[in-house]
Amino acid sequence: MERETEKILEKIRKKRQEKKISLLNLANEVGISHSHLYYIESKRIVPSVDVIVKITKALDLPLKNLFD
């Protein structure tokens, strides 16, 4: 996995934790399984752009902030 991708996935995980949102609650809001979200956050799989956009919207995290 590319280093930049790892950084993006780490920012998603940190933002979810900062907001104190459980994996299950975020996964439900995004429309994916909690295990899928777990694999994304643990950097085992790379999500589609569509899923990344849904996650950032659910976290109220501007997409551009993933690339800073």
N, C-alpha and C positions, 0 to 999 in steps of 0.2 A: 504494500500500500504506500502511496506517495506521502511524503511528509506533510504536504499542504492539506491533503485529505484528512490526515490524522489530526491536524490542528483544528479543522472545521468540526470534526466529530467531538473533539474535546470541548470546544466552545459550547456546543449544543448540550453536552452532559453537564457542564458547569452551570449554564443558565438554568437548566431544569432544577438542579440542586439548590441554586440560589433562591429560586421561586418556591422551593419546597413542594414541588409537584412530583407525585409518585410516577414510576414507570407506567403503571397500569392506567392512571388517569390521563397522562399525556398520550399514551398509545390509543386509548379510547377516543380521545378528542381528534387525533390525527386519522384514525381509521385503520390502524395496523395492530397486530398482536403485541402484547407486552414483551414476548420473547424476541420478536423482530426488532423492537426498539432497544432491547437489551443488547442484541448482537450489533446494532448500529453503534451504540455508545461504547461498547467494548472493542470496537474497531475490527470486528470479525467479518462484517459485510459493509459494502458501500451502498448507501441508499440511492434511489433515483433522485433526480433533481426535483421531481414532483413531490416526493416524500420530504425532502429537505425544506421545500417551500412551505408545506403544510406544518411541519414542525416549527419552523421559525415564526409562522403566523400564530400558532397556538401558544408559543412562548413570548409573544410580543417582542421578538428579536428581529430588528431590521436585517434583511438578507445581506446587505452591504457590510454589516458588522462581522460577518463570518470571514471576510476577506481582508480585514485590517491587520 
